[in-house]
Amino acid sequence: MSPPQGEDDHPTSEFAVPEGLSSPAPPVEEEHPTSEFALPEGVRKPASPEPGSAFTPPDGIPVISSLVRPGAPWQDRMRTMVRLPMGERPVPERPRRTDEGDSETGPSAPRVLDLTLRIGELLLAGGEGAEDVEAAMFGVAHAYGLDRCEPTVTFTLLSITYQPSLVDDPITLSRTVRRRGTDYNRLAAVFRLVVDITDGDVTLEEAYGRLAEIRRNRHPYSKGTLTVASGLLAGAASTLVGGGWLVFLLAAVGAMLGDRLAWLSSRRGLPEFYHFVAAAVPPAAVGVAVELFADDLGLVIRASAVVTGGLFPLIPGRALVAAVHDGLTGFYITASARLLEVVYLVVGIVCGVLLVLYVGSELGAGYISPEGLDLRTRPLVQLGAAMLLALAFCVLLQQERSTVLLATLNGGVAWLVYGAMADVGRVEPVAATAAAAGLVGLFGQLMSRYQFVSALPYVTAAIGPLLPGSAIYFGLIGIAQGHLDQGLANLSRAAALALAIAIGVNLGNELARLFIKAPDREVPLPLTGRRAAKRTRGF
């Protein structure tokens, strides 16, 4: 059927634009449309929040140099990283290195993690604090390109987890610390290796070679030298509590005999608890002999000073201070384990002493009480004894010879400050101990930052004269013999002194990190590592 006449072939829609009106031009579509989340025009972009705020800044997290001062040592930089959650850690600037394998991916992640665990094992076994071990492990892993790492340090177990990205499976390795040996020479060599790795000067294979060389090297001091040092340490400790030259000799003989018995027990494969039992027998036997025969011979000798000095090399006062230090830095599991180790070792010492005292009581010897100690002030004699004690500690800790003199002087300064405050200024012993320990920690951190070495060699031996060794011994021996009030009073005093030492050393370290800038390191330090061996002593 044909359409009616007068109608167009293409009828106009009712939505069409009437004639005479221009149709608006269609909008030109942009090649990249604007997101609804974009900032409107005229609105200024907000500034990035400061590091540590609750929200991630739009430009990403700033580099590590904005969180610490320029030129800070690797300990400060890595400690800042470890203390932050993984999601909030900045991306630090690291030096470029050339390693085996793909130039883009770098060395194999499992090999880097294995090297990291081996270095952490040597540091933890050598006496470094848990926080410093974690910082060193993170620094080594980061230096070889592994940013998303999470090291974990406990008393006997080290582990590290690396996650390449948010969608990849994490890689986790662990290592158990089965053997501990106090060797600060080896510790210094490992520390220098960590410094060189974080500076980007050591490839992965070179690091493995240097680590093997550190394990193979020998101690700087022989066994005979260590035995003589134990005697000098015991004699100096007996002098600090009022002993004369005869007490010095008797305490030294008892300590050297105990050291030889400990070596004999170690060679027979006995557990360490029995080493301390055996090592405590000779000093107690010398004290019982003095109690039995001194009056008959017409000698005025304080048996308590002989026993205290002879047992001083065995008292784990440094381990107690290290436990408190780990607790202050937030490593409560490691601190609890160290405290439990201290308890077992002290119980071993008390068992050895009680065995001898029981035999002595059957022979007519009385109870060796702390009231026999003569604590009168002898400034020059006690200052010399404190420096001798620090020197003997340096030898027993297997320190490098270059650090012995400074650590000995540091120990003398610590005792001088303590004596001036406690004896002359009549300040409470706990406050005087904290002040002296703070000065020791500050000096040790200064030497650490200016020589790029560990602070332990300059701190551990220097706090030797301040350690509460006699208070721990007399506290437990008093409880074991039924003198409960006297024993608890001595144990409370020992705990207060240990806490004061740990807080003082920790505060000195933190003050040095906050206000003292270390110089830039230009020349790598030489490698002079030594091999470690197990020693059975309280320090």
Number of C-alpha atoms within 10 A of each C-alpha: 3 4 8 7 6 6 8 9 7 6 7 10 7 7 6 8 11 10 6 6 7 8 9 6 6 6 6 6 7 7 6 6 7 9 7 7 6 7 11 9 6 6 7 8 9 8 9 15 14 14 18 12 10 9 12 15 15 11 9 11 19 16 14 20 15 12 16 14 15 13 14 17 22 18 23 16 20 22 18 16 21 21 12 12 9 13 9 16 20 20 16 18 11 14 12 12 15 16 17 12 10 10 10 8 13 17 20 16 18 13 13 20 27 18 20 25 26 18 23 30 24 25 25 24 20 23 21 19 22 26 20 20 26 27 22 27 32 28 27 27 26 22 26 27 18 21 20 19 22 18 24 17 23 19 18 16 16 23 21 22 16 21 17 15 10 8 7 9 10 13 14 15 15 16 15 14 16 9 12 19 19 21 27 27 27 28 31 26 25 27 20 21 25 25 24 19 21 23 19 17 17 21 18 18 14 12 18 18 11 17 19 12 16 24 17 13 15 15 19 18 15 11 14 11 14 20 20 19 24 32 28 28 34 34 33 32 32 32 28 26 21 22 25 18 12 16 28 24 20 25 36 29 23 28 36 26 20 29 29 17 20 24 17 15 20 17 9 9 9 12 10 18 17 18 25 30 25 24 32 34 26 26 30 32 20 21 29 28 14 24 21 18 12 15 11 9 9 8 11 12 19 24 28 29 32 36 30 27 33 40 33 30 32 25 27 23 26 24 19 27 27 25 28 26 25 21 18 15 13 12 19 16 15 22 26 16 15 21 19 14 17 20 14 15 23 24 18 21 28 22 21 23 26 19 15 20 22 14 13 20 13 9 11 12 18 14 17 20 14 20 9 14 18 15 12 10 14 12 15 10 14 22 20 16 23 30 26 23 30 29 26 26 29 26 25 26 23 24 27 23 13 8 14 21 15 18 28 24 18 25 31 25 19 28 28 18 18 25 23 15 19 17 16 10 11 11 15 11 18 19 18 26 31 24 23 29 30 25 22 29 32 25 22 27 28 21 20 19 23 14 14 23 22 23 21 22 27 30 25 24 29 33 31 28 26 24 22 25 24 24 23 23 25 24 23 22 26 23 16 14 12 11 13 15 11 17 22 18 14 24 21 14 18 24 17 18 24 28 22 25 33 28 22 24 28 22 19 22 22 15 14 18 20 11 8 13 16 20 13 13 14 6 7 13 15 9 14 15 27 25 17 25 13 12 20 20 22 20 21
